[in-house]
Amino acid sequence: MELKILKTKEEKPSLKEAQEFVGGLVELVPLPEGDQLLVNEEGIMHNLPINYPASFQASTIILGNAILLEEEARWN
């Protein structure tokens, strides 16, 4: 499983790009310091494997590919 880290405005993904990367519907998971994780909303239904780097960031289990949005890459 992959954790893509984006920081700049130019790197900010569109909804379509995020959906393609996570492989389905996108759920935004806010993190305490203001960063955001974009994950597959149906990870459990699709039996996706645990993404350990993303789970560490979120302090909860994250399944499938995820995108970490920091700084200017955050969604409004």
N, CA, C and O atoms as CSV, one atom per row, in Angstrom:
chain,resi,resn,atom,element,x,y,z
A,1,MET,N,N,0.834,-1.161,0.000
A,1,MET,CA,C,0.000,0.000,0.000
A,1,MET,C,C,0.888,1.237,0.000
A,1,MET,O,O,1.980,1.253,0.569
A,2,GLU,N,N,0.389,2.249,-0.646
A,2,GLU,CA,C,1.189,3.453,-0.835
A,2,GLU,C,C,0.576,4.629,-0.086
A,2,GLU,O,O,-0.645,4.760,0.000
A,3,LEU,N,N,1.442,5.479,0.453
A,3,LEU,CA,C,1.043,6.749,1.041
A,3,LEU,C,C,1.754,7.839,0.251
A,3,LEU,O,O,2.972,7.992,0.343
A,4,LYS,N,N,0.991,8.586,-0.519
A,4,LYS,CA,C,1.535,9.690,-1.312
A,4,LYS,C,C,1.441,10.951,-0.457
A,4,LYS,O,O,0.382,11.250,0.093
A,5,ILE,N,N,2.542,11.691,-0.344
A,5,ILE,CA,C,2.575,12.917,0.460
A,5,ILE,C,C,2.688,14.110,-0.476
A,5,ILE,O,O,3.624,14.209,-1.268
A,6,LEU,N,N,1.713,15.019,-0.370
A,6,LEU,CA,C,1.668,16.206,-1.217
A,6,LEU,C,C,1.696,17.453,-0.337
A,6,LEU,O,O,1.043,17.496,0.705
A,7,LYS,N,N,2.457,18.476,-0.760
A,7,LYS,CA,C,2.599,19.680,0.063
A,7,LYS,C,C,2.278,20.976,-0.663
A,7,LYS,O,O,1.882,21.948,-0.021
A,8,THR,N,N,2.436,21.021,-1.980
A,8,THR,CA,C,2.294,22.292,-2.688
A,8,THR,C,C,0.940,22.428,-3.358
A,8,THR,O,O,0.241,21.443,-3.598
A,9,LYS,N,N,0.586,23.669,-3.654
A,9,LYS,CA,C,-0.671,23.956,-4.341
A,9,LYS,C,C,-0.714,23.263,-5.700
A,9,LYS,O,O,-1.766,22.790,-6.131
A,10,GLU,N,N,0.429,23.206,-6.364
A,10,GLU,CA,C,0.517,22.572,-7.681
A,10,GLU,C,C,0.285,21.060,-7.604
A,10,GLU,O,O,-0.146,20.449,-8.582
A,11,GLU,N,N,0.565,20.464,-6.464
A,11,GLU,CA,C,0.385,19.025,-6.287
A,11,GLU,C,C,-1.034,18.651,-5.852
A,11,GLU,O,O,-1.406,17.480,-5.918
A,12,LYS,N,N,-1.831,19.631,-5.407
A,12,LYS,CA,C,-3.169,19.350,-4.878
A,12,LYS,C,C,-3.971,18.550,-5.902
A,12,LYS,O,O,-4.152,19.002,-7.032
A,13,PRO,N,N,-4.455,17.362,-5.518
A,13,PRO,CA,C,-5.160,16.513,-6.481
A,13,PRO,C,C,-6.613,16.953,-6.674
A,13,PRO,O,O,-7.245,17.486,-5.761
A,14,SER,N,N,-7.118,16.721,-7.869
A,14,SER,CA,C,-8.547,16.898,-8.113
A,14,SER,C,C,-9.262,15.695,-7.497
A,14,SER,O,O,-8.628,14.709,-7.123
A,15,LEU,N,N,-10.581,15.788,-7.399
A,15,LEU,CA,C,-11.351,14.655,-6.880
A,15,LEU,C,C,-11.119,13.428,-7.750
A,15,LEU,O,O,-10.938,12.324,-7.236
A,16,LYS,N,N,-11.124,13.618,-9.060
A,16,LYS,CA,C,-10.923,12.491,-9.978
A,16,LYS,C,C,-9.551,11.848,-9.774
A,16,LYS,O,O,-9.437,10.622,-9.750
A,17,GLU,N,N,-8.514,12.667,-9.628
A,17,GLU,CA,C,-7.163,12.134,-9.397
A,17,GLU,C,C,-7.101,11.359,-8.081
A,17,GLU,O,O,-6.485,10.295,-8.009
A,18,ALA,N,N,-7.743,11.898,-7.043
A,18,ALA,CA,C,-7.759,11.223,-5.744
A,18,ALA,C,C,-8.502,9.890,-5.841
A,18,ALA,O,O,-8.057,8.883,-5.291
A,19,GLN,N,N,-9.642,9.892,-6.548
A,19,GLN,CA,C,-10.411,8.654,-6.706
A,19,GLN,C,C,-9.602,7.590,-7.438
A,19,GLN,O,O,-9.642,6.414,-7.074
A,20,GLU,N,N,-8.874,7.999,-8.462
A,20,GLU,CA,C,-8.053,7.042,-9.204
A,20,GLU,C,C,-6.953,6.465,-8.324
A,20,GLU,O,O,-6.659,5.272,-8.403
A,21,PHE,N,N,-6.342,7.299,-7.488
A,21,PHE,CA,C,-5.232,6.826,-6.651
A,21,PHE,C,C,-5.719,5.881,-5.550
A,21,PHE,O,O,-5.102,4.846,-5.300
A,22,VAL,N,N,-6.837,6.241,-4.886
A,22,VAL,CA,C,-7.316,5.383,-3.795
A,22,VAL,C,C,-8.166,4.223,-4.303
A,22,VAL,O,O,-8.463,3.295,-3.551
A,23,GLY,N,N,-8.556,4.272,-5.566
A,23,GLY,CA,C,-9.287,3.162,-6.171
A,23,GLY,C,C,-10.767,3.150,-5.874
A,23,GLY,O,O,-11.369,2.080,-5.776
A,24,GLY,N,N,-11.366,4.320,-5.729
A,24,GLY,CA,C,-12.814,4.368,-5.488
A,24,GLY,C,C,-13.238,5.664,-4.844
A,24,GLY,O,O,-12.616,6.709,-5.036
A,25,LEU,N,N,-14.318,5.578,-4.068
A,25,LEU,CA,C,-14.853,6.753,-3.395
A,25,LEU,C,C,-13.846,7.291,-2.390
A,25,LEU,O,O,-13.173,6.527,-1.698
A,26,VAL,N,N,-13.751,8.623,-2.316
A,26,VAL,CA,C,-12.762,9.267,-1.449
A,26,VAL,C,C,-13.407,9.753,-0.162
A,26,VAL,O,O,-14.460,10.391,-0.176
A,27,GLU,N,N,-12.761,9.442,0.939
A,27,GLU,CA,C,-13.146,9.974,2.242
A,27,GLU,C,C,-12.005,10.842,2.740
A,27,GLU,O,O,-10.845,10.433,2.684
A,28,LEU,N,N,-12.321,12.038,3.230
A,28,LEU,CA,C,-11.317,12.934,3.798
A,28,LEU,C,C,-11.265,12.699,5.298
A,28,LEU,O,O,-12.273,12.818,5.994
A,29,VAL,N,N,-10.080,12.364,5.786
A,29,VAL,CA,C,-9.873,12.128,7.219
A,29,VAL,C,C,-9.030,13.283,7.749
A,29,VAL,O,O,-7.843,13.376,7.437
A,30,PRO,N,N,-9.643,14.182,8.565
A,30,PRO,CA,C,-8.863,15.292,9.120
A,30,PRO,C,C,-7.915,14.791,10.209
A,30,PRO,O,O,-8.274,13.928,11.010
A,31,LEU,N,N,-6.716,15.336,10.229
A,31,LEU,CA,C,-5.725,14.985,11.237
A,31,LEU,C,C,-5.584,16.135,12.223
A,31,LEU,O,O,-5.848,17.282,11.862
A,32,PRO,N,N,-5.178,15.861,13.452
A,32,PRO,CA,C,-5.156,16.889,14.500
A,32,PRO,C,C,-4.365,18.155,14.150
A,32,PRO,O,O,-4.775,19.252,14.529
A,33,GLU,N,N,-3.268,18.030,13.452
A,33,GLU,CA,C,-2.430,19.198,13.162
A,33,GLU,C,C,-2.889,19.977,11.931
A,33,GLU,O,O,-2.207,20.905,11.495
A,34,GLY,N,N,-4.042,19.605,11.368
A,34,GLY,CA,C,-4.589,20.319,10.218
A,34,GLY,C,C,-4.360,19.634,8.883
A,34,GLY,O,O,-4.987,19.990,7.886
A,35,ASP,N,N,-3.463,18.649,8.857
A,35,ASP,CA,C,-3.253,17.900,7.622
A,35,ASP,C,C,-4.477,17.023,7.362
A,35,ASP,O,O,-5.339,16.872,8.228
A,36,GLN,N,N,-4.543,16.446,6.158
A,36,GLN,CA,C,-5.689,15.635,5.769
A,36,GLN,C,C,-5.218,14.373,5.072
A,36,GLN,O,O,-4.218,14.379,4.355
A,37,LEU,N,N,-5.948,13.298,5.290
A,37,LEU,CA,C,-5.711,12.048,4.571
A,37,LEU,C,C,-6.898,11.801,3.653
A,37,LEU,O,O,-8.051,11.932,4.065
A,38,LEU,N,N,-6.613,11.444,2.415
A,38,LEU,CA,C,-7.647,11.019,1.485
A,38,LEU,C,C,-7.522,9.511,1.358
A,38,LEU,O,O,-6.468,8.993,0.990
A,39,VAL,N,N,-8.611,8.809,1.668
A,39,VAL,CA,C,-8.590,7.346,1.701
A,39,VAL,C,C,-9.784,6.794,0.935
A,39,VAL,O,O,-10.697,7.540,0.580
A,40,ASN,N,N,-9.778,5.490,0.681
A,40,ASN,CA,C,-10.899,4.818,0.034
A,40,ASN,C,C,-12.000,4.617,1.070
A,40,ASN,O,O,-11.813,3.924,2.071
A,41,GLU,N,N,-13.146,5.233,0.813
A,41,GLU,CA,C,-14.282,5.170,1.736
A,41,GLU,C,C,-14.796,3.746,1.926
A,41,GLU,O,O,-15.370,3.433,2.969
A,42,GLU,N,N,-14.599,2.888,0.941
A,42,GLU,CA,C,-15.109,1.527,0.991
A,42,GLU,C,C,-13.988,0.495,1.164
A,42,GLU,O,O,-14.100,-0.635,0.688
A,43,GLY,N,N,-12.928,0.884,1.835
A,43,GLY,CA,C,-11.787,-0.002,2.023
A,43,GLY,C,C,-12.147,-1.328,2.670
A,43,GLY,O,O,-11.610,-2.370,2.295
A,44,ILE,N,N,-13.050,-1.296,3.638
A,44,ILE,CA,C,-13.457,-2.532,4.318
A,44,ILE,C,C,-14.248,-3.423,3.361
A,44,ILE,O,O,-14.016,-4.630,3.295
A,45,MET,N,N,-15.183,-2.824,2.618
A,45,MET,CA,C,-16.015,-3.604,1.685
A,45,MET,C,C,-15.178,-4.266,0.596
A,45,MET,O,O,-15.506,-5.355,0.125
A,46,HIS,N,N,-14.090,-3.596,0.197
A,46,HIS,CA,C,-13.229,-4.138,-0.862
A,46,HIS,C,C,-12.088,-4.984,-0.304
A,46,HIS,O,O,-11.224,-5.445,-1.050
A,47,ASN,N,N,-12.094,-5.185,1.022
A,47,ASN,CA,C,-11.087,-6.011,1.685
A,47,ASN,C,C,-9.661,-5.559,1.348
A,47,ASN,O,O,-8.788,-6.380,1.068
A,48,LEU,N,N,-9.443,-4.237,1.382
A,48,LEU,CA,C,-8.117,-3.697,1.080
A,48,LEU,C,C,-7.168,-3.962,2.243
A,48,LEU,O,O,-7.602,-4.018,3.393
A,49,PRO,N,N,-5.886,-4.124,1.958
A,49,PRO,CA,C,-4.917,-4.369,3.025
A,49,PRO,C,C,-4.643,-3.102,3.842
A,49,PRO,O,O,-4.912,-1.985,3.402
A,50,ILE,N,N,-4.111,-3.309,5.018
A,50,ILE,CA,C,-3.768,-2.188,5.903
A,50,ILE,C,C,-2.623,-1.376,5.299
A,50,ILE,O,O,-1.636,-1.930,4.814
A,51,ASN,N,N,-2.775,-0.073,5.340
A,51,ASN,CA,C,-1.718,0.851,4.930
A,51,ASN,C,C,-1.055,1.338,6.225
A,51,ASN,O,O,-1.557,2.256,6.875
A,52,TYR,N,N,0.053,0.730,6.589
A,52,TYR,CA,C,0.685,1.032,7.876
A,52,TYR,C,C,1.188,2.469,7.989
A,52,TYR,O,O,0.981,3.086,9.034
A,53,PRO,N,N,1.843,3.042,6.962
A,53,PRO,CA,C,2.269,4.441,7.087
A,53,PRO,C,C,1.078,5.399,7.272
A,53,PRO,O,O,1.152,6.322,8.084
A,54,ALA,N,N,-0.009,5.187,6.530
A,54,ALA,CA,C,-1.193,6.044,6.665
A,54,ALA,C,C,-1.864,5.825,8.023
A,54,ALA,O,O,-2.333,6.779,8.643
A,55,SER,N,N,-1.909,4.591,8.479
A,55,SER,CA,C,-2.496,4.289,9.784
A,55,SER,C,C,-1.717,4.972,10.899
A,55,SER,O,O,-2.312,5.458,11.861
A,56,PHE,N,N,-0.405,5.015,10.781
A,56,PHE,CA,C,0.426,5.703,11.770
A,56,PHE,C,C,0.079,7.191,11.790
A,56,PHE,O,O,-0.058,7.776,12.864
A,57,GLN,N,N,-0.063,7.806,10.620
A,57,GLN,CA,C,-0.403,9.229,10.535
A,57,GLN,C,C,-1.763,9.517,11.173
A,57,GLN,O,O,-1.929,10.532,11.849
A,58,ALA,N,N,-2.733,8.631,10.960
A,58,ALA,CA,C,-4.104,8.857,11.413
A,58,ALA,C,C,-4.377,8.329,12.823
A,58,ALA,O,O,-5.422,8.634,13.398
A,59,SER,N,N,-3.474,7.558,13.379
A,59,SER,CA,C,-3.674,6.905,14.678
A,59,SER,C,C,-4.925,6.027,14.680
A,59,SER,O,O,-5.597,5.880,15.701
A,60,THR,N,N,-5.218,5.454,13.527
A,60,THR,CA,C,-6.311,4.500,13.365
A,60,THR,C,C,-6.005,3.652,12.135
A,60,THR,O,O,-5.101,3.985,11.368
A,61,ILE,N,N,-6.735,2.574,11.939
A,61,ILE,CA,C,-6.466,1.697,10.806
A,61,ILE,C,C,-6.965,2.345,9.511
A,61,ILE,O,O,-8.126,2.741,9.414
A,62,ILE,N,N,-6.086,2.448,8.532
A,62,ILE,CA,C,-6.403,2.946,7.196
A,62,ILE,C,C,-6.151,1.801,6.220
A,62,ILE,O,O,-5.117,1.135,6.280
A,63,LEU,N,N,-7.102,1.582,5.326
A,63,LEU,CA,C,-6.991,0.497,4.355
A,63,LEU,C,C,-6.795,1.059,2.949
A,63,LEU,O,O,-7.442,2.032,2.563
A,64,GLY,N,N,-5.908,0.444,2.200
A,64,GLY,CA,C,-5.675,0.845,0.812
A,64,GLY,C,C,-4.756,2.040,0.682
A,64,GLY,O,O,-4.241,2.566,1.669
A,65,ASN,N,N,-4.560,2.460,-0.571
A,65,ASN,CA,C,-3.724,3.619,-0.850
A,65,ASN,C,C,-4.319,4.863,-0.217
A,65,ASN,O,O,-5.535,4.974,-0.065
A,66,ALA,N,N,-3.453,5.795,0.150
A,66,ALA,CA,C,-3.905,7.034,0.776
A,66,ALA,C,C,-3.027,8.191,0.314
A,66,ALA,O,O,-1.885,8.003,-0.105
A,67,ILE,N,N,-3.592,9.389,0.403
A,67,ILE,CA,C,-2.870,10.608,0.064
A,67,ILE,C,C,-2.856,11.491,1.298
A,67,ILE,O,O,-3.908,11.785,1.866
A,68,LEU,N,N,-1.672,11.917,1.718
A,68,LEU,CA,C,-1.522,12.845,2.831
A,68,LEU,C,C,-1.369,14.242,2.253
A,68,LEU,O,O,-0.428,14.521,1.510
A,69,LEU,N,N,-2.312,15.122,2.606
A,69,LEU,CA,C,-2.267,16.506,2.131
A,69,LEU,C,C,-1.737,17.390,3.252
A,69,LEU,O,O,-2.320,17.465,4.333
A,70,GLU,N,N,-0.627,18.055,2.974
A,70,GLU,CA,C,-0.012,18.959,3.937
A,70,GLU,C,C,0.056,20.357,3.334
A,70,GLU,O,O,0.010,20.531,2.116
A,71,GLU,N,N,0.167,21.345,4.210
A,71,GLU,CA,C,0.407,22.737,3.821
A,71,GLU,C,C,-0.552,23.199,2.723
A,71,GLU,O,O,-1.766,23.141,2.916
A,72,GLU,N,N,-0.050,23.647,1.598
A,72,GLU,CA,C,-0.867,24.229,0.525
A,72,GLU,C,C,-1.638,23.191,-0.294
A,72,GLU,O,O,-2.478,23.560,-1.114
A,73,ALA,N,N,-1.367,21.916,-0.087
A,73,ALA,CA,C,-2.065,20.868,-0.850
A,73,ALA,C,C,-3.396,20.481,-0.207
A,73,ALA,O,O,-4.163,19.714,-0.789
A,74,ARG,N,N,-3.677,21.006,0.992
A,74,ARG,CA,C,-4.916,20.654,1.694
A,74,ARG,C,C,-6.141,21.089,0.898
A,74,ARG,O,O,-6.135,22.110,0.210
A,75,TRP,N,N,-7.194,20.277,1.015
A,75,TRP,CA,C,-8.484,20.628,0.400
A,75,TRP,C,C,-9.201,21.594,1.323
A,75,TRP,O,O,-9.066,21.518,2.544
A,76,ASN,N,N,-9.956,22.494,0.740
A,76,ASN,CA,C,-10.734,23.460,1.534
A,76,ASN,C,C,-12.069,22.889,1.943
A,76,ASN,O,O,-12.850,23.565,2.614
